[in-house]
Amino acid sequence: MTSPFDPLGATVSEWEDLAGSWSLPRYRGRQIFDALHRKGDRDYGLVRELPGGLRERLASDVPLFLPSIARRDPSSDGSVKYGLRLADGALIEAVFMPGTRSFSEANEFEDARAHPGAAPALRARPFAGAAAPLAKFTICLSSQTGCAVDCAFCVTGRLGAGRNLTAGEILGQLYAVLDDAGRSFDGLRIVFMGMGEPFLNPDGVSRALDLLFERVSPRRVTVSTSGITPAFARFASRERRPNLAVSINAADSETRSRLMPITRTHPLEGVVAAMRAWPLESHRRMTAEYVLIAGVNDSPENAGRLTRLLAGLRVKVNVIPLNEDPVYLPGWKRPSEDAIDRFAARLSAGGLPVTVRRSRGPDANAACGQLKGRTEDPRRTRG
């Protein structure tokens, strides 16, 4: 009989409580949790420290489910985009990205203006230790099966809203990618920058963070938001907080509302106020993400306004030249390299640390703003 108990999303104490409810010693719950999240067992039958009868009952009453890999799209830069099928048939996407930085940040990609095409290679199929794996890597996770925020420059948003993922589904996509890539938690960094708005799924994301922090330092996990101001306080109040990345994209409300309709519900000034209230430990800073679109928000004057808007914040600006999509984002263009340089130089001259993201996996539609999950635009099938 299927139970609402979520095996991959259950905490240690919940596993211990389940063991107690089955008249078992509570330590059995810890054994199961450690097997799933520390040893990497994906089948109760592999947990040999458990009695055979218990393994059978677990398989029957609280079955494990990892999303299946529906497709795998390798990129020439070493990234791999995964289409993952959930138990209810929903398709989400996650991305494996090789990298070299120590901590997970929103700007984990080399400067777009430097070293074009230079990236370490990654085998698209599991390599099972045949060669020494890359020292560090990032996995980009989804938090929803779609996105209701509808940013004008984002393919995911163009395709509309979807449901929230459970903590178990979030962990499941991570484990599916790790297993396929033949990797462990060593060198892992995680970014919640895939499909969906993490702050619109605070229960699932927060619980997933609790489970992740059993294995990964909070400094190696970044959660990105478009600025859902009511959720800032909940995540800020956590004892262990992830890195914060906020999608700004314009320094004036009119332009931001055009790019991000959610600005009309959560005004820009409130988003910046929430950023100023976010508690930062020493040696940490937040990231302001800024998708740069030709003729829309890429002028030196736009950069000057952004400098004034973020003055006094311990923040780094991550400039992301638009990843074009002629089907879903018609008319939007990436700025010229000169325009990108001018924008970044103006920010730097104003005292803001700035990087320009070299997006991973654009040829596999795995770059920022390109994750779809669905294979058909639902707008074209209406009526």
N, C-alpha and C positions, 0 to 999 in steps of 0.2 A: 504494500500500500504506500503510495506516495505521500510524503509529509511536507508541510510548509516549512519545516526546518531546512535552512540553507547551509549545506555542509561547508562549502568554501567561504561563505560569508559569516560563519559562526565564530564567536570569540572563544577563548580558552574557557572562560567561566560558563558559557553556554554549552560547550561540549561536556564540561564536568557536570553541569546540571542534567544533561541528557543521560549521562552514565548513571547518575544517581536515580533518575526516574526509571531506569531499567534495572534497578537493584544491583548495580555494579559499583566497584570502588571508584571514587571520583578521579583517581589518577589515570583511569582508562581514558577519560576525556582528554587529558593532557597528552597522552600517547597518540591519540588519533589526530589531534591538532598538530603536534610536532611532525607526524608522518606526512600530513598534507602540505604543511607550509615550510617545514625545515628540511625534511628528507626528500620531498618532491614526489612522494608516492601518488599516483593518479588512479589507483585501483586498491580497494580495501584488501583484496586478496594478497597484495604485496606486503601488508603490514604484519609481518610474521610474529611480532611480539604480542599480537592479539590472538585469543583463542579462535579456532576455526568457526565455532558457532556464532561468535560475535561478528566475525567478518561477514558471514552469510546474512546475519540480521541487518547489519549496516547496509549492505548492498540492496537488500529488499526494502528497508524502511526509509533510509535516507540516501538514495543513490547519488553518486557523483556525476556531474555533467560538465565537461569542458566543451566550449564551442568547437565545432568542426571547421576545418579550413576549407572554405568554399572556393577560394582562389588565392593565388600568390603572385604578386607582380613585382619582380626585381627591377631595380633601377641601376643605371650605369654608374651611379655614384656610390653604390654599395648598400643603399637602403632597400628594404623589402616592405611593400604594402600588403597586408593580409585582409582578405574578406572573410569574416568569421560568422558562421551561422549559429544562432542561439537556439535554445530548446523550442521556442515558439515559432521558429522560422525566420525571425528578424535577422537582418544582415547588418553587421557593424564592421568598422575598419580600425585596424591598429597598424602602427608602422614601427619597424625595426630600423634604427639609424646608428651606424658606427660613429664614434666620436672620441675626443681626446681630453675633454675638460674634466676636472675633478668633481664638480658638483653640478646638479641639474639646475639649469637656469632657462629662461625663455629664449636666450640667445646662444644656444649651444652649437651654432653652426658657423662655419668660417665666414669671414667677411665676403660679401657678394662681389666686391671689387678686386679680390685678390685670389690668386691660385685657381683660376677657373678650371673646373674639371678634375682637380686633384682631390681624390678621396680614396680611402682604403677599400679594398675589395671585400665582398661578402658573398659566400656561396648561398644560393637561393634555397638549397635543401639542407637538412641537418648534416653537420659534419662530424658529430659524435667524437670530438676530440682527435680527429685525424691530424690536425695541425693546431698549433697554439692559437687560441682565439684572440680577438682584439681585446686589449686591456680594458677599455671602457666603451660603453655603448648606451644608447637611450631607446626606450620604448615609449611611444606616444599612444595613450589610451583614450578610448571613448567613454563618455559618461551617460549618453543617451543614444537612442536609435535614430534620432534626427535632431533638429534644433529649431526652437520657436523664436529665437532672437532675430533671425532674418537679416543679418548684416548684408548690405548690398554687394559686398566684394567676396562673399563666401559661398561656395557651391553647396555646402551642407545646409546652410540657412535657406538657400533658394529652394531646396527640396521639402522644406516644411518640418513641422514638429514630429516628435516620436516619444516613446515612453522612456521613463527612467530605467537605468540598469540597476540591478541589485548589487550589493557588495560582492556577492559570489560571482556574478557575471563579470564584474570588473576584474576581480582576481583571476577568473577563468580565462579571460582574453590574454592577460599577462602570461599565465602559465602556458597557454597554447603557443604563444610566440616564443617563449623561452625554450620550450621543448622542441619546437620545430627548428630553431636556430642552434640547438645544442648548447645553450648557455645556462648558467646558474645566476644567482644573485651577485656574484663577484663582478664588480665593475659596472653594475646596473645603475642607471638613472631613469627616472620616470617623469613624464610630463602628461598632465591631463589637458591635452590640447587637440584631442581627436574630435569625433562627432559629439555634438551636444554642448550645453552650457553647464559646467560643473556646479555652479552656485544655484542652479535650478533643480539640482538633485542633491541637496545637502545631506540627506540621510544616507543614501548609498555611498556618496563620495567620502563622507566623514567616517563611516564604518570601514570602508576600504582603506582609508589612511591609517586607522587604528591597527588593522591587520598588517599593512605594509610596514609600519614602523616597528613591528616585531623583528623585521629582517633588514630594513633599510633606514639609514639616517634621514631625518626630515630635511636635511640640507641637500639631499639627493632627489627630492620630490618637489615638483612645481605644479601648482594648480593655477590655471588661467581662467579669468572671468571677463565678461563684457561689461561688468559693472552692475551686478544685481545688489544694490546697496543694502537691503535688509539682511542679506546673508553674510555680509562682512563681519558683523559682530559675532556670529556663531563660530565662524572659522577662526577669528582673532582670539576668541576666548579659549581655544584649545590649549592644553598644557604643552603639547608638541605640535608646532605649526609647520606646514610646508612652506616652500618659497611661494611668493605671490607674484603673479603677472596679471596686469590689467590692460585690456585692450582699449586704448584711448582713441587713436586714429584721426583725431581732429582736436584743435585747441579752442574752437568756438562751437556753441551749441547748434547753430544753424547747419554748419557743415557736418557735425557729428550726427545730427538728427537725420540728415540725408543719407549718410552712410550706415547709421545704426539707429533704426526707428525706436529701439528700446530707450533711447535718450529722452524721449517724450514721457516715459514712465519713470525713469531713473535719471534725472538731470545730471549734466556733466559736473556741476559744482558739488553735488552731493557725492558723486563718485570720488572726486578729488579729496573731499573732506573725509570720506571713509579711508582713503589711502593714507591721509595724514594721521588718522587715529590708529592705524595698524601698528601693533607693537613689533619692533625689530630688535633682535639680539645684536650684540656687537659682531662686526664683520659680516653682517647680512644686509642686503638691500633688496628692494622690490624692483620689478621691471615694468616699464610702460611700453606696451607693444603698439607699433604705429605702422599700419599697412599704407605704403606710399603709392598713390595713384596719380598718374599723369594728368595735370590740369585740374586736379580736384583739391589735393592737400599737400602738394609737393613744392610749393614756392618757398624762398627764403623768408618771406613774411609769415607763412604758416609756421616755419621753424621758430621764428622769433616769438610768436604767440605761445607756442608750446613751451619754450624756455621759461617764459613768465608764468605760465600756468603751473609748472612743476617746481618752481623755485622753492628751495628749502627742504624738499623731500630727498631722502636718501634713496635715489632711484637711478636706474640706468635705462636709457631709451634703446629699444630694440627696433630698428627700422627694417621693415619687411617689404621690399619691392613686390608689387602685386604679382601673384601667379595667375597669368591670364587663362581664361577659359571662354572661347568664342561662343560656345553653346549656352552655358549657364550665366556668363557674365558679359554679354555683348556690349561693346562700346567702351569697356574699361581697359585701360592700357597701362603697362609698366612704364615708369619714367625712364628717360635716357640715363646713361651712366653719369653724364655731366650733372643732370638734375639731382641724382642720388648723392653725388659728391657734394654739391652745393648745400643740400639740405643737411647732410651729416656735419659738414664743416660749420654751418651756422649754429647747430646745437652745441657742438664742441666749443666754439668760441664763446657761447653763453654759459659755459661751465657745466654742461650736462655730459656725463659719460655716455657714449653712444657706440653701438655696433650696428652693422648692417648684416642681416641674416642671409646666408647662402642656403636657401631652402633645400632640404634633402628630398630626393625622389620626385622632382617635377615631371620627369619623363614617364613615371609610373602613376601620375596623378596622386602622389602621396605627399605633396608639399602642403604648406599651410593654406587652409581654406579650400583644399581640393578633395577632401574626403566626402564620399557620397553614401556608401553603403548600398543605397538603391541603385538599380541599373537603368531605371527609366524615370524621367521627370513626370511626377504625378500631375502636374499642371497641364500636360499635353493629353491626358486621358480623361479630363473632366468634360462633362456635357457632350 
